[in-house]
Amino acid sequence: MPAGAYRYDAATHALHLVAASDLRRVTGYQDFVDDAPVDLIFVANSERMALMPADQRVFFASVSAGAIAQNVYLFCASIGLSTVIRAWLDRKAVAAALGLNPDHQVLLSQTVGFPADTTKE
Ligand SMILES: Cc1cc2nc3c(=O)[nH]c(=O)nc-3n(C[C@H](O)[C@H](O)[C@H](O)COP(=O)(O)O)c2cc1C
C-alpha cells in the first residue's frame, strides 16, 4: 500500500509492517500497479512445509495461492472492487524489497482497486 508493505498474519488477522515505504511499483511491470490502492504478494515459506516432500512444495504452494487469489476475486466481486492476478513480476526485486530469505518463494501478485471510470473513455 502507499504507506508501506505489510505481512498478513492469518492467526491474529493482523498486518505487520515490513517496510515503511511505497513498494507498489516493485510488485509488477504494468503501469497500474504503481498507484493501485493495494498490491498483494503471495509468498511461500518452505520452512513451514518441512513435513511435505520437497518435490511437492511448489505444487501445494501454487494451488494454495490460486485458491487465496480466487477468494480475493470473490470478495472484490461482492463489494464492487476490481482485481487482477499477476504472474509477470520481478521476483528477485520483490524478495529484496521485502527482505525475504531463501526459504521464501515469491509466487504471484494481485492488484486490488476501483473499477475504471469508463464514462471518461
Ligand atoms: C496465473 C495467472 C497469471 C496471470 N498473470 C497476469 C499478469 O502478470 N498480468 C496481467 O495483466 N494479467 C495476468 N493474468 C490474467 C489476469 O489475471 C486476468 O485473468 C485477465 O487480465 C482478464 O481479466 P478480466 O476478465 O477481468 O478482464 C494472469 C492470470 C493467471 C490465471
PDBQT file of the ligand as one rigid body, heavy atoms in Angstrom, charges set to zero:
ROOT
HETATM    1  C1  LIG A 201      -1.729 -17.452 -13.047  1.00  0.00    +0.000 C 
HETATM    2  C2  LIG A 201      -2.137 -16.206 -13.799  1.00  0.00    +0.000 A 
HETATM    3  C3  LIG A 201      -1.193 -15.208 -14.011  1.00  0.00    +0.000 A 
HETATM    4  C4  LIG A 201      -1.553 -14.025 -14.684  1.00  0.00    +0.000 A 
HETATM    5  N1  LIG A 201      -0.638 -13.024 -14.824  1.00  0.00    +0.000 NA
HETATM    6  C5  LIG A 201      -1.024 -11.850 -15.363  1.00  0.00    +0.000 A 
HETATM    7  C6  LIG A 201      -0.137 -10.741 -15.423  1.00  0.00    +0.000 A 
HETATM    8  O1  LIG A 201       1.006 -10.804 -14.982  1.00  0.00    +0.000 OA
HETATM    9  N2  LIG A 201      -0.595  -9.589 -15.953  1.00  0.00    +0.000 N 
HETATM   10  C7  LIG A 201      -1.889  -9.479 -16.437  1.00  0.00    +0.000 A 
HETATM   11  O2  LIG A 201      -2.260  -8.398 -16.902  1.00  0.00    +0.000 OA
HETATM   12  N3  LIG A 201      -2.733 -10.498 -16.425  1.00  0.00    +0.000 NA
HETATM   13  C8  LIG A 201      -2.342 -11.673 -15.885  1.00  0.00    +0.000 A 
HETATM   14  N4  LIG A 201      -3.210 -12.714 -15.827  1.00  0.00    +0.000 N 
HETATM   15  C9  LIG A 201      -4.557 -12.541 -16.390  1.00  0.00    +0.000 C 
HETATM   16  C10 LIG A 201      -5.431 -11.717 -15.482  1.00  0.00    +0.000 C 
HETATM   17  O3  LIG A 201      -5.361 -12.183 -14.157  1.00  0.00    +0.000 OA
HETATM   18  C11 LIG A 201      -6.889 -11.726 -15.921  1.00  0.00    +0.000 C 
HETATM   19  O4  LIG A 201      -7.349 -13.029 -15.989  1.00  0.00    +0.000 OA
HETATM   20  C12 LIG A 201      -7.038 -11.065 -17.258  1.00  0.00    +0.000 C 
HETATM   21  O5  LIG A 201      -6.471  -9.792 -17.199  1.00  0.00    +0.000 OA
HETATM   22  C13 LIG A 201      -8.539 -10.958 -17.655  1.00  0.00    +0.000 C 
HETATM   23  O6  LIG A 201      -9.228 -10.235 -16.680  1.00  0.00    +0.000 OA
HETATM   24  P1  LIG A 201     -10.708  -9.716 -16.908  1.00  0.00    +0.000 P 
HETATM   25  O7  LIG A 201     -11.507 -10.916 -17.267  1.00  0.00    +0.000 OA
HETATM   26  O8  LIG A 201     -11.097  -9.141 -15.572  1.00  0.00    +0.000 OA
HETATM   27  O9  LIG A 201     -10.620  -8.713 -17.986  1.00  0.00    +0.000 OA
HETATM   28  C14 LIG A 201      -2.879 -13.884 -15.176  1.00  0.00    +0.000 A 
HETATM   29  C15 LIG A 201      -3.815 -14.888 -14.958  1.00  0.00    +0.000 A 
HETATM   30  C16 LIG A 201      -3.458 -16.039 -14.299  1.00  0.00    +0.000 A 
HETATM   31  C17 LIG A 201      -4.502 -17.111 -14.056  1.00  0.00    +0.000 C 
ENDROOT
TORSDOF 0
